[in-house]
Amino acid sequence: MNRLWKYENLYIATVIFWYGLELVFNTNLKQIMGIPIAYFEILQITVTLILLILQLGFLQKYTLNEMLFIICVSSIVFISTLLARDKRIMFVWLFVAAAKEYDFDRMIRWIYRFLLIGIPLVVCLHFAGVIDNSFMPERNGIMRVSLGFSHPNQLGVHVFDLAVCHCYLRRRKVTVTDFILLLFAELFVLLVPNSRSAAVCILALILLMAVNLFFPYLFCKKIILVEMAGMLNLISVIMSCIDVKTIPFLARIDSIMSQRFSSSHMVWERFGLSVLGRKIYAGPGSQEIVGTRFFLDNSYSAILLRYGIILFVVFSAGYLYAMYYYARKGRNDLVIILFLYSLYGMMENCLFTVQHNVFLLSMAAVLYNADETVGKKETHNFIEILQNHVKIVGRNG
Protein backbone atom coordinates (compact mmCIF):
# COMPACT_ATOMS: atom_id res chain seq x y z
CA MET A 1 0.00 0.00 0.00
CA ASN A 2 2.85 2.37 0.86
CA ARG A 3 4.50 1.59 -2.49
CA LEU A 4 1.30 2.38 -4.41
CA TRP A 5 0.82 5.59 -2.45
CA LYS A 6 4.32 6.79 -3.35
CA TYR A 7 3.92 5.93 -7.03
CA GLU A 8 0.51 7.58 -7.12
CA ASN A 9 1.95 10.78 -5.64
CA LEU A 10 4.73 10.77 -8.23
CA TYR A 11 2.25 10.35 -11.07
CA ILE A 12 -0.13 13.06 -9.83
CA ALA A 13 2.84 15.40 -9.25
CA THR A 14 3.92 14.78 -12.85
CA VAL A 15 0.44 15.60 -14.16
CA ILE A 16 0.29 18.79 -12.08
CA PHE A 17 3.80 19.81 -13.21
CA TRP A 18 2.83 19.38 -16.87
CA TYR A 19 -0.62 20.95 -16.43
CA GLY A 20 0.71 23.95 -14.51
CA LEU A 21 3.35 24.84 -17.09
CA GLU A 22 0.85 24.38 -19.92
CA LEU A 23 -1.42 26.90 -18.22
CA VAL A 24 1.51 29.34 -18.19
CA PHE A 25 2.27 28.63 -21.86
CA ASN A 26 -1.36 29.42 -22.73
CA THR A 27 -0.96 32.99 -21.46
CA ASN A 28 0.76 36.02 -22.98
CA LEU A 29 3.62 35.75 -20.49
CA LYS A 30 6.90 36.04 -22.43
CA GLN A 31 9.41 35.31 -19.67
CA ILE A 32 9.72 34.28 -16.03
CA MET A 33 12.35 36.06 -13.92
CA GLY A 34 14.04 37.18 -17.11
CA ILE A 35 14.17 33.65 -18.57
CA PRO A 36 12.30 33.19 -21.88
CA ILE A 37 9.30 30.87 -21.82
CA ALA A 38 10.95 28.64 -24.45
CA TYR A 39 13.47 27.41 -21.86
CA PHE A 40 10.67 26.35 -19.55
CA GLU A 41 9.08 24.41 -22.44
CA ILE A 42 12.32 22.44 -22.83
CA LEU A 43 12.41 21.88 -19.05
CA GLN A 44 8.80 20.70 -19.06
CA ILE A 45 9.33 18.17 -21.85
CA THR A 46 12.59 16.81 -20.39
CA VAL A 47 11.41 16.41 -16.80
CA THR A 48 8.02 14.98 -17.78
CA LEU A 49 9.56 12.45 -20.17
CA ILE A 50 12.01 11.26 -17.49
CA LEU A 51 9.26 10.89 -14.86
CA LEU A 52 6.85 9.10 -17.20
CA ILE A 53 9.50 6.72 -18.52
CA LEU A 54 10.50 5.98 -14.92
CA GLN A 55 6.86 5.23 -14.11
CA LEU A 56 6.34 3.11 -17.22
CA GLY A 57 9.58 1.17 -17.17
CA PHE A 58 10.32 0.60 -13.50
CA LEU A 59 7.43 1.43 -11.19
CA GLN A 60 4.41 -0.16 -12.88
CA LYS A 61 3.77 -3.86 -13.33
CA TYR A 62 2.07 -5.38 -16.37
CA THR A 63 0.73 -8.62 -17.71
CA LEU A 64 2.42 -9.80 -20.89
CA ASN A 65 -0.63 -8.83 -22.97
CA GLU A 66 -0.64 -5.33 -21.49
CA MET A 67 3.04 -4.89 -22.26
CA LEU A 68 2.63 -6.06 -25.87
CA PHE A 69 -0.35 -3.74 -26.36
CA ILE A 70 1.57 -0.76 -24.94
CA ILE A 71 4.56 -1.50 -27.20
CA CYS A 72 2.34 -1.72 -30.32
CA VAL A 73 0.42 1.50 -29.64
CA SER A 74 3.58 3.32 -28.53
CA SER A 75 5.28 2.42 -31.82
CA ILE A 76 2.42 3.94 -33.83
CA VAL A 77 2.26 7.05 -31.60
CA PHE A 78 6.01 7.70 -31.67
CA ILE A 79 6.29 7.27 -35.46
CA SER A 80 3.33 9.59 -36.05
CA THR A 81 4.73 12.11 -33.56
CA LEU A 82 8.09 12.17 -35.33
CA LEU A 83 6.49 12.58 -38.76
CA ALA A 84 4.02 15.23 -37.55
CA ARG A 85 6.65 16.98 -35.38
CA ASP A 86 3.91 17.61 -32.84
CA LYS A 87 4.29 16.19 -29.32
CA ARG A 88 0.79 16.63 -27.93
CA ILE A 89 -0.77 13.25 -28.62
CA MET A 90 2.43 11.45 -27.60
CA PHE A 91 2.19 12.92 -24.11
CA VAL A 92 -1.50 12.01 -23.92
CA TRP A 93 -0.56 8.38 -24.60
CA LEU A 94 2.35 8.42 -22.14
CA PHE A 95 0.14 9.87 -19.40
CA VAL A 96 -2.58 7.27 -20.08
CA ALA A 97 -0.13 4.37 -20.20
CA ALA A 98 1.53 5.54 -16.95
CA ALA A 99 -1.80 5.80 -15.09
CA LYS A 100 -2.22 2.20 -13.97
CA GLU A 101 -2.18 2.75 -10.21
CA TYR A 102 -3.59 6.08 -9.04
CA ASP A 103 -6.72 7.69 -7.64
CA PHE A 104 -8.44 9.47 -10.54
CA ASP A 105 -10.76 11.47 -8.25
CA ARG A 106 -7.80 12.69 -6.21
CA MET A 107 -6.03 13.87 -9.35
CA ILE A 108 -9.13 15.76 -10.56
CA ARG A 109 -9.36 17.36 -7.12
CA TRP A 110 -5.80 18.67 -7.50
CA ILE A 111 -6.50 19.93 -11.04
CA TYR A 112 -9.63 21.67 -9.76
CA ARG A 113 -7.68 23.41 -6.99
CA PHE A 114 -5.01 24.42 -9.46
CA LEU A 115 -7.55 25.97 -11.83
CA LEU A 116 -9.28 27.77 -8.95
CA ILE A 117 -5.96 29.44 -8.15
CA GLY A 118 -4.40 29.60 -11.61
CA ILE A 119 -7.15 31.35 -13.59
CA PRO A 120 -7.65 34.22 -11.09
CA LEU A 121 -3.85 34.53 -10.75
CA VAL A 122 -3.44 35.04 -14.51
CA VAL A 123 -6.25 37.61 -14.47
CA CYS A 124 -4.66 39.44 -11.51
CA LEU A 125 -1.27 39.48 -13.24
CA HIS A 126 -2.98 40.95 -16.29
CA PHE A 127 -4.57 43.78 -14.30
CA ALA A 128 -1.24 44.34 -12.54
CA GLY A 129 0.34 44.93 -15.96
CA VAL A 130 2.55 41.84 -15.86
CA ILE A 131 0.72 39.94 -18.63
CA ASP A 132 -0.68 41.64 -21.74
CA ASN A 133 -4.25 41.27 -22.91
CA SER A 134 -5.30 39.82 -26.28
CA PHE A 135 -8.09 41.75 -27.95
CA MET A 136 -10.16 40.30 -30.77
CA PRO A 137 -12.64 42.08 -33.07
CA GLU A 138 -16.12 42.66 -31.71
CA ARG A 139 -18.65 39.87 -32.09
CA ASN A 140 -22.31 40.80 -31.70
CA GLY A 141 -21.21 44.16 -30.29
CA ILE A 142 -19.01 42.58 -27.58
CA MET A 143 -15.25 43.15 -27.55
CA ARG A 144 -13.49 39.83 -26.99
CA VAL A 145 -10.78 39.98 -24.31
CA SER A 146 -8.48 37.27 -22.92
CA LEU A 147 -7.53 38.80 -19.52
CA GLY A 148 -3.93 37.63 -19.93
CA PHE A 149 -4.50 34.38 -21.80
CA SER A 150 -3.10 33.97 -25.31
CA HIS A 151 -6.56 34.03 -26.92
CA PRO A 152 -10.11 34.65 -25.66
CA ASN A 153 -10.92 31.02 -26.50
CA GLN A 154 -8.10 29.91 -24.18
CA LEU A 155 -9.81 31.72 -21.33
CA GLY A 156 -13.11 30.14 -22.36
CA VAL A 157 -11.80 26.57 -22.45
CA HIS A 158 -10.09 26.93 -19.04
CA VAL A 159 -13.36 28.16 -17.51
CA PHE A 160 -15.09 25.17 -19.11
CA ASP A 161 -12.41 22.85 -17.66
CA LEU A 162 -13.02 24.38 -14.23
CA ALA A 163 -16.79 23.91 -14.58
CA VAL A 164 -16.40 20.27 -15.64
CA CYS A 165 -14.04 19.45 -12.75
CA HIS A 166 -16.46 21.11 -10.32
CA CYS A 167 -19.39 19.08 -11.61
CA TYR A 168 -17.40 15.85 -11.54
CA LEU A 169 -16.36 16.34 -7.91
CA ARG A 170 -19.90 17.36 -6.93
CA ARG A 171 -21.62 14.56 -8.87
CA ARG A 172 -22.98 12.81 -5.76
CA LYS A 173 -24.35 15.95 -4.08
CA VAL A 174 -25.52 18.35 -6.77
CA THR A 175 -27.52 21.32 -5.45
CA VAL A 176 -29.14 24.46 -6.82
CA THR A 177 -25.94 26.33 -5.95
CA ASP A 178 -24.00 24.25 -8.49
CA PHE A 179 -26.42 25.19 -11.26
CA ILE A 180 -26.20 28.88 -10.27
CA LEU A 181 -22.39 28.71 -10.46
CA LEU A 182 -22.64 27.12 -13.91
CA LEU A 183 -24.97 29.90 -15.05
CA PHE A 184 -22.42 32.47 -13.86
CA ALA A 185 -19.74 30.61 -15.82
CA GLU A 186 -22.00 30.67 -18.88
CA LEU A 187 -22.53 34.43 -18.60
CA PHE A 188 -18.81 35.01 -18.02
CA VAL A 189 -17.66 33.17 -21.17
CA LEU A 190 -20.32 34.97 -23.21
CA LEU A 191 -19.59 38.49 -21.93
CA VAL A 192 -15.81 38.48 -21.40
CA PRO A 193 -13.99 36.21 -23.91
CA ASN A 194 -17.25 35.86 -25.87
CA SER A 195 -16.28 32.23 -26.55
CA ARG A 196 -19.22 30.56 -28.24
CA SER A 197 -17.56 27.14 -28.06
CA ALA A 198 -17.26 27.35 -24.27
CA ALA A 199 -20.77 28.79 -23.97
CA VAL A 200 -22.34 25.98 -26.01
CA CYS A 201 -20.54 23.29 -24.01
CA ILE A 202 -21.27 24.82 -20.59
CA LEU A 203 -24.95 25.09 -21.58
CA ALA A 204 -24.85 21.44 -22.69
CA LEU A 205 -23.22 20.58 -19.35
CA ILE A 206 -26.07 22.27 -17.46
CA LEU A 207 -28.74 20.46 -19.49
CA LEU A 208 -27.10 17.03 -19.30
CA MET A 209 -26.47 17.42 -15.57
CA ALA A 210 -30.12 18.26 -15.04
CA VAL A 211 -31.27 15.28 -17.11
CA ASN A 212 -28.90 12.96 -15.25
CA LEU A 213 -30.08 14.34 -11.90
CA PHE A 214 -33.82 14.12 -12.49
CA PHE A 215 -34.06 11.37 -15.13
CA PRO A 216 -30.97 9.17 -14.62
CA TYR A 217 -32.67 6.17 -16.23
CA LEU A 218 -32.37 7.91 -19.62
CA PHE A 219 -28.59 7.41 -19.52
CA CYS A 220 -28.28 4.37 -17.25
CA LYS A 221 -26.15 1.79 -19.09
CA LYS A 222 -27.29 3.23 -22.45
CA ILE A 223 -24.95 4.25 -25.24
CA ILE A 224 -26.85 7.16 -26.80
CA LEU A 225 -24.08 9.65 -25.97
CA VAL A 226 -21.46 7.23 -27.29
CA GLU A 227 -23.33 7.07 -30.59
CA MET A 228 -23.66 10.87 -30.67
CA ALA A 229 -19.91 11.26 -30.05
CA GLY A 230 -19.24 8.88 -32.92
CA MET A 231 -21.51 10.94 -35.15
CA LEU A 232 -19.66 14.15 -34.21
CA ASN A 233 -16.42 12.46 -35.21
CA LEU A 234 -17.82 11.23 -38.52
CA ILE A 235 -19.54 14.53 -39.36
CA SER A 236 -16.34 16.47 -38.67
CA VAL A 237 -14.32 14.32 -41.06
CA ILE A 238 -16.96 14.36 -43.82
CA MET A 239 -17.52 18.13 -43.54
CA SER A 240 -13.76 18.71 -43.67
CA CYS A 241 -13.10 16.54 -46.72
CA ILE A 242 -15.67 18.32 -48.89
CA ASP A 243 -15.89 21.97 -49.91
CA VAL A 244 -18.85 23.03 -47.77
CA LYS A 245 -18.86 26.52 -49.31
CA THR A 246 -20.32 25.07 -52.52
CA ILE A 247 -23.40 23.76 -50.66
CA PRO A 248 -25.54 26.63 -49.25
CA PHE A 249 -26.98 24.69 -46.29
CA LEU A 250 -23.57 23.36 -45.23
CA ALA A 251 -22.00 26.77 -45.86
CA ARG A 252 -24.47 28.26 -43.39
CA ILE A 253 -23.56 25.66 -40.76
CA ASP A 254 -19.87 26.32 -41.41
CA SER A 255 -20.45 30.05 -40.93
CA ILE A 256 -22.15 29.42 -37.58
CA MET A 257 -19.14 27.27 -36.65
CA SER A 258 -16.76 30.15 -37.53
CA GLN A 259 -15.49 28.39 -40.69
CA ARG A 260 -14.14 25.38 -38.80
CA PHE A 261 -14.90 22.97 -41.65
CA SER A 262 -13.88 25.14 -44.59
CA SER A 263 -10.60 25.98 -42.83
CA SER A 264 -9.92 22.28 -42.29
CA HIS A 265 -10.77 21.60 -45.94
CA MET A 266 -8.18 24.16 -47.05
CA VAL A 267 -5.54 22.36 -44.97
CA TRP A 268 -6.73 19.02 -46.34
CA GLU A 269 -6.36 20.25 -49.94
CA ARG A 270 -2.95 21.81 -49.31
CA PHE A 271 -1.29 18.98 -47.36
CA GLY A 272 -3.45 15.94 -48.08
CA LEU A 273 -3.90 12.75 -46.05
CA SER A 274 -1.15 10.44 -44.84
CA VAL A 275 -1.07 7.00 -43.27
CA LEU A 276 1.24 7.78 -40.34
CA GLY A 277 1.29 11.58 -40.19
CA ARG A 278 3.08 14.59 -41.62
CA LYS A 279 4.08 18.09 -40.67
CA ILE A 280 1.15 20.49 -41.02
CA TYR A 281 1.77 24.22 -41.05
CA ALA A 282 -1.26 25.81 -39.43
CA GLY A 283 -1.72 28.71 -37.05
CA PRO A 284 -0.33 32.25 -36.79
CA GLY A 285 3.12 31.35 -38.19
CA SER A 286 1.93 29.37 -41.21
CA GLN A 287 1.75 32.35 -43.57
CA GLU A 288 5.48 33.07 -43.30
CA ILE A 289 6.32 29.42 -44.09
CA VAL A 290 3.85 28.34 -46.80
CA GLY A 291 2.50 31.70 -47.95
CA THR A 292 -1.04 31.15 -46.67
CA ARG A 293 -2.40 31.36 -43.14
CA PHE A 294 -4.05 28.03 -42.41
CA PHE A 295 -6.20 27.19 -39.40
CA LEU A 296 -6.94 23.72 -38.04
CA ASP A 297 -9.32 24.20 -35.12
CA ASN A 298 -11.41 21.05 -35.51
CA SER A 299 -9.83 18.40 -33.29
CA TYR A 300 -10.87 15.44 -35.43
CA SER A 301 -9.42 16.92 -38.60
CA ALA A 302 -6.31 17.95 -36.68
CA ILE A 303 -5.67 14.37 -35.51
CA LEU A 304 -6.40 12.91 -38.94
CA LEU A 305 -4.27 15.36 -40.93
CA ARG A 306 -1.38 15.73 -38.48
CA TYR A 307 -1.01 12.17 -37.21
CA GLY A 308 -2.38 10.13 -40.08
CA ILE A 309 -5.16 7.64 -40.68
CA ILE A 310 -3.87 4.85 -38.42
CA LEU A 311 -3.48 6.96 -35.29
CA PHE A 312 -6.80 8.70 -35.98
CA VAL A 313 -8.55 5.31 -36.04
CA VAL A 314 -6.69 4.16 -32.90
CA PHE A 315 -7.53 7.35 -30.98
CA SER A 316 -11.18 7.44 -32.12
CA ALA A 317 -11.73 3.77 -31.30
CA GLY A 318 -10.06 4.15 -27.89
CA TYR A 319 -12.05 7.26 -27.00
CA LEU A 320 -15.41 5.80 -28.05
CA TYR A 321 -14.66 2.47 -26.37
CA ALA A 322 -13.82 4.33 -23.14
CA MET A 323 -17.23 6.01 -23.31
CA TYR A 324 -18.88 2.63 -24.00
CA TYR A 325 -16.98 1.06 -21.08
CA TYR A 326 -18.16 3.72 -18.63
CA ALA A 327 -21.71 3.63 -20.00
CA ARG A 328 -21.88 -0.10 -19.27
CA LYS A 329 -20.46 0.55 -15.79
CA GLY A 330 -23.24 3.07 -15.12
CA ARG A 331 -20.78 5.96 -14.85
CA ASN A 332 -23.06 8.56 -16.42
CA ASP A 333 -20.88 11.38 -15.09
CA LEU A 334 -17.80 10.33 -17.08
CA VAL A 335 -19.83 9.50 -20.19
CA ILE A 336 -21.36 13.00 -20.14
CA ILE A 337 -17.99 14.66 -19.63
CA LEU A 338 -16.27 12.69 -22.39
CA PHE A 339 -19.19 13.49 -24.69
CA LEU A 340 -18.91 17.21 -23.91
CA TYR A 341 -15.23 17.18 -24.82
CA SER A 342 -16.06 15.38 -28.06
CA LEU A 343 -18.56 18.20 -28.76
CA TYR A 344 -15.94 20.81 -27.87
CA GLY A 345 -13.57 18.99 -30.25
CA MET A 346 -15.74 19.96 -33.21
CA MET A 347 -15.17 23.64 -32.42
CA GLU A 348 -11.71 23.82 -30.86
CA ASN A 349 -8.42 21.96 -31.16
CA CYS A 350 -8.49 20.69 -27.57
CA LEU A 351 -9.95 17.17 -27.56
CA PHE A 352 -6.58 15.38 -27.56
CA THR A 353 -4.50 17.52 -25.18
CA VAL A 354 -4.01 16.81 -21.47
CA GLN A 355 -3.99 20.51 -20.58
CA HIS A 356 -7.53 20.96 -21.97
CA ASN A 357 -8.98 17.48 -21.50
CA VAL A 358 -7.47 15.90 -18.41
CA PHE A 359 -10.36 13.41 -18.46
CA LEU A 360 -8.53 11.61 -21.25
CA LEU A 361 -6.60 9.98 -18.42
CA SER A 362 -9.76 8.09 -17.46
CA MET A 363 -8.99 5.90 -20.49
CA ALA A 364 -6.31 4.18 -18.37
CA ALA A 365 -8.99 2.21 -16.50
CA VAL A 366 -10.11 0.79 -19.84
CA LEU A 367 -6.55 0.05 -20.96
CA TYR A 368 -5.76 -1.91 -17.80
CA ASN A 369 -9.32 -3.13 -17.16
CA ALA A 370 -8.58 -2.70 -13.47
CA ASP A 371 -11.70 -4.43 -12.16
CA GLU A 372 -10.83 -7.70 -13.91
CA THR A 373 -7.02 -8.00 -13.90
CA VAL A 374 -5.85 -6.86 -10.48
CA GLY A 375 -4.84 -9.83 -8.37
CA LYS A 376 -5.78 -12.37 -11.04
CA LYS A 377 -2.75 -12.42 -13.34
CA GLU A 378 0.97 -12.41 -12.73
CA THR A 379 2.46 -8.97 -13.34
CA HIS A 380 6.00 -7.66 -13.81
CA ASN A 381 7.56 -4.37 -14.80
CA PHE A 382 9.19 -3.95 -18.21
CA ILE A 383 12.68 -4.76 -16.95
CA GLU A 384 11.55 -7.98 -15.23
CA ILE A 385 9.73 -9.16 -18.34
CA LEU A 386 12.78 -8.47 -20.53
CA GLN A 387 15.07 -10.27 -18.06
CA ASN A 388 12.75 -13.29 -18.03
CA HIS A 389 12.70 -13.30 -21.82
CA VAL A 390 16.51 -13.17 -21.99
CA LYS A 391 16.76 -16.11 -19.54
CA ILE A 392 14.34 -18.18 -21.64
CA VAL A 393 16.24 -17.42 -24.84
CA GLY A 394 19.53 -18.27 -23.09
CA ARG A 395 18.25 -21.65 -21.91
CA ASN A 396 16.89 -22.49 -25.37
CA GLY A 397 20.20 -21.48 -26.93
N, C-alpha and C positions, 0 to 999 in steps of 0.2 A: 504493500500500500504506500509506504514511504517512497519507494522507487517511482511509482506511477505519479505520485504527487509532485515529485521533483521534475519529472519529464513534462508533466502537464504545465507546470509553471514556466518551464523553458519555452515550450511551444507558444503559450499565450503571450509571453514576453516578446517573442519573435514577431507574432502577429501585430502587437501593439507598436513595436518599433517600426515595422514596415508601414502600418496604417498612419502612425503619427507623422512620419516624414512625408508620406504621400499627401497628407492634408496640407503640410507646409508647401509642397511643390505645386499644389493647386491654388496657391495664392499669388499675388503680385510681388511677393518678397523676393528681392534680387540677391541678397547676401545676409549672412548671419555672423555678427561680430567681425565684419570685414571680409569674411570668407565667402566666395561665390557659391551659389546654390548648387552648381554643377559638381563641386567637390563632395557635397553631402549626398548627391545622387550616387556617386561612385561608392561612398562609404555604405550607403543603404544596401546596394546590390551585393557588395562584398560580404558584409557582416551577415546579411540574411541568407545568402547562399551557403556560407560556412555553417550557420546554425541549422538550416534545413537539411543539409547533407549529413551533419552529425546526427540529427534526429532520425533520418531515413536509414542511414547505414549502420549505426551503432546502438541506438537507444530503443528502436522499435523491433518487435518480433513479428514474423510473418509465417504463414503456411507457404508451402512451395507454390501452390496455385496463385496466391496473392503476389508473391515475388515475381513470378513469370508475367502476370498481368501488368504489374507496375513497370517491368522492364520493357514490355511491348509498347504500352502507351507512352512511356517516357521517350522511347526512340522516335516515335512519330512527332511528339511535341517538340523535342530538341531539334530535329531536322527542320520542321516547319518554322521554328523560332529563328534558326540560323538563316534560312532562306528569306524570311520576312523581315529579319533584323528588327524585331519588335518583341520585347521580353515579357509583355503583360500576361499572356496566356500561359507561358512557361511557369511563372510564379504562382498562378492560380493552381496549376497541377501540382507543383511542389508542396504548396500549402495543404492541398487536399490529401495528397499521399502521405504527408507527415502528421496527419491529424487522427491517428488511430486511437490514441489513448488520451482523451482530454474531455473536460466538461464544457459542452457547447454553450449551455446557458451562462456559465461563468464567464466565458469569453465575450459573449454578447453584452453581458453586464459591464465589462470593462470597456468595450467599444462605446457603449451608451454613455458612460461617465466621461470618456474622452471627448465625445462629440459635444456633450453638455458644457464642457470647459473650452474645447477647441474653437467652436464656432463663435461664441461671444468674444473670445480672446482675439481672434482675427479681426472681428468688427471693431473692438476697442483699439487695436493697433492701427486700424485704418483711420479712426477718428482722431487718434493721437498723432497722425501724420507719418507714421512709420511705414505703412503699406499703402500704396496708391489704389485708387478706385478704378474700375473699368466701366466706362459708360457705353451704352449701346443706343442706337436710334430708338425714338419713341415707338411704342406699339400700342395702338388704341388710346393714344393720348397719354401714355404712362412712360416716363423715362426709365429705362432699365439700368439698374446699378448693381454692382457686385459686392460692395462694402469690404473690399480688400481681396476678394477671391479673383481668380484669373478671368472669369467670365460669369455673367449673371446666372447662367445655367449651372455652373459649379456650385454657387450658393444654393440654388434650388435643389440640386441632387443631394447635397449634404443635409439640408433640412428634411428632405424625404427620408434619407437614411436614419436620421434621428427619430423621426416619427415611427418608422418601421420597428426600430429597436425598442422604442417605448411600448408599442403595441404588443410586441412579442413577449417582453418581460411582464406585461400586465395582462396576459391572455387569460389567466385564471380568475381575475378579479376586475373585470372591466366595469367602469362606472360612467356616469354622465360626465364627470370631470374629464375623463380621457377623450370623449367625443368633443368637448369644448376646446380642449388643447389642440386637437386635430383641426378643428375649424379655424383656430387662430393661425395654425401653420399654413392652412389653405389660403387664408387672406394675406399672410405675409409673403408667400411665394408669388401671389398674383400682383401685389402692390409694390413690392420692392424689386426683386430681380425680374418680375413679370415672366416667370418661367412657366410656360403652358404645359410642358412635359411633367414637371413636378406637380403642378396643380391638378392635372388629369389623374395622376397616379395617387395623390393624397386623397382626392375625392373618391377614387375607386377603393382605396383602403378603408375609408369611412363606411362606404356602402357594404363592402364585403364583410367588414367587422360586424356591422349591424345584422346582416343576414346570418352570419355564423353564431351570433349571440342569441338571436330570437328564433331562428329556424335552422338549427345545426344539422337536422336530418337531411337538409338539401345537399350538404357537402359530405356527410358521413360516409366514408369508404366509397365515394363516387369519384369518377375521373373526368367530370365535365371541365374543370379548370385545366387539367392536363391536356385534354383535347383542344381547348381554346388556345393554350400556349403553343401547341403544335401548329395550329392554324396561323397564329401570328408569325411564327417562323417561316412557314410556307408562303404566306402572303408577302412577307418582306422580300424573300428571294425572287418571287415571280414579278413583283412590282419593280424590282431593281433591274431585272434582266430585260425588261421591255421599256420602250420609250413612252412613258405615261403621258407626256405632253401632247402626243398625237391622238389621244383618246379623251374627249372633253370631260367625261365623268371622272376618270382616273386623274386627270390633270387637276380637277377641283379638289379631290382628296389630297393630292400631292401638295397643293397650295396650302391647304389647312395644316398639313404636316410640315410646313416650312421647307418644301422641296427636298425632303429626305430621300425620296425614291428617285427623283430625277438626278439628284446629285450623285447618288450611288450608281445610277446608270452611266453617267459620264465617266466615272472611275472604271466601271466595268468595261466600257468601250475602249478606254485609253490603255488599260493594263491587261485586260482579259482575265480568264480563269486559269488556275494552275492546280496540279494534283497535290503538291506538298507545300505551296506557299511561294510568295515572291515579295520583293520590296515594293510597297505602294507609297507614292508621294502624295500625301493629302494633309490639309491643314494650312495654317498661316504661311509656312515656309515653302509650300509646293510651287508657288508661282515663280520664285527665283530659280528653281531647279528644272522644272519641266515646261515653264512658260505659261501655265494655266493654274489657277487656284482651284484645287479640287477639295471637296468635303466628303467625308465618309462618316456620317453620324448615326447611321442605322447599324446596330450591333451585329445583326445577322449577316448583312452584306460585308461588314468589316471583317468578321471571322472568315467568311467564305473567300473573300478576295485576298486578304493578307496571308492567311494560313493554309489555304488550299482546301480542296474538296474533302480529302480524307479526314483532316482534323475537324472540319466543320461537321461532318457526319458523326464523328466520335463525340464531340462536345454536345451536339444537339441530342443525340441518343442518351448520353449520360445525364443531361439536365432533365429531359422529359422522364427518363426512368426514375430519377430521384423524386420527381413530383409524384409519379405513380406509386413508388415505394411508400412515401409518406401518406398518400391518399389511402392506401390499403391498411396502413397502421392507424388510421383515424386521426392523423396529425393535421387537422384542417388549418391550423395556424401557419405551419410551414408551407403547405400547399398554396395558400393564399399569398404569402410573401413571395415565394418563388414565381408565382404567376404574375404578380405586380412588377417584379423585375423583368420578366419576359415582355410585359407591356411597355415598360420604360425602355427596353432594348430596341423597340421599333423607332423610338424618337431620339434616343441619345446613345452614344457609344460607351455604355457603362455596364452592360450585362455581364461581361467576362473579365472584370477587374475586381480584385479584392478590395481596393480602397472605396469602391462604390457599391459593391455587392458582396459583403462579407458573408452573407448567407450561402454563398457558393460552397463554403467549407462544410455545410451540412451534408454535402455529397459524400463525405468520408464515411458516414455511417452506412451508406449503400455500398461503397467500395469494399468495406471490410465486413459488412453484414454482421455487425457486432452481436446481435441477439442470438445468432445461430452458431458462430464459430468460437466464441470465447470459451475456453475450458474444454473444448471438444476435440481440437486437433493440435498436434504437436507444432510448436512455433519456434522459430529461430530468427536472429537478425541476419542481415545480408552476409556478414563476415563468417558467421557460423555455418550458414548454408554453403558458401563457397569452400570453406575448409572441409566440410563433409564430402563435397563433390570431389575435391582434390584427392582425399583419402580413398574414395571409391575407385577413381581412375587409377591411382597408384597401385591398389591391390590387383585390379584387373590387368594392369600392365605387367 
